[in-house]
Amino acid sequence: MRIILITCATLLLVACSVEPGSEQWCALKEAQPKTQWSSSDAVTYARNCLIDGTAVGSESWCNELSSKPFGEWTANDAASYTRYCVI
């Protein structure tokens, strides 16, 4: 019983985390000292936050992805598109 509770709590915490590269994630990273960033955080920030409109879930990101053929989408692209652009 204890294992089930711990597993459920862990899943709830993970489900509430902000997706790396999203607009919310970019805002959180801007407030965090850069000395606390990992190298993957820096790469994700540079790729998605420095150029306006390229953050995951932004209007231009949704438009760009919708113009891309579905066969070229990754599973992450499809999940993010559904999460930010459809709903």
N, C-alpha and C positions, 0 to 999 in steps of 0.2 A: 504494500500500500504506500509506503514511504517513497519507493522508487517511482511510482506512478505520479505522485504529487511533485516530486522534484523534476521529473520529465516534463510535466505540464507547465510548471513554472518557467522552466528553461525555454520551452517553445513559445510561451507568451512573451517573454522578454526579447527573444530573437525576432518574433513577428512584428514587434513594435519598433525595431531599429530602422533608422533612415537608410535608404539605399545609397551607396556610394555613387557620387556623380549627380545626384538630384539637386534641385535648387535648395532644399532644406539642408542637405549635407554640405553644400558649398557655404551656406550661411554659418553653420556650426563650425566648419573648419576655419573660416575667417575670424571667428571669435576665439579660437583655440591658439595658444602660442605655437609657432612653427617648430620649436624645439621638441614638441610632443608628437609631431607628425611622423609616420613611418614613410619609408621610401615609396611604397605603393600609394599612400595618401597623397604624396606630392605629385606623383604621375597622374593619378585620377583627377586631382585638383587642376593641374595644368591642362589636361585634356578636356575637361568638362566645365570648368568655372572661369577660366581666364578670358575666353572668347564669349561675349554675350550671346545668349540664345542657344548655346550648345549643351547646356545642362540637361540631364535626363529629365524629361517631363515638361520642358519648356515648350512653348507654342511652336517655335521654329524646329525644335527637335522632333516633335510629333509630325509636323508637315514633311520634314525631310524623310523620316522613316516611312510614312504612308506612301511616299512616292517611290520608295525602294521596293523591288519585287519581293513578294513574300518568301520565295525560295532562298533569298539571301539573308533573311532575318535569322538571328540566333535565338535560342530559347529565352535568353535574358532580354533580348529586344522585344519579343512577343509579350513576355510577362510585364515588362515596364510599359509598353504601349497600352496594354489592357489596363494597367493600374493608373496611369497618368493621363492618357489621351481619350480613353473610352468612357471611363467611369467619372 
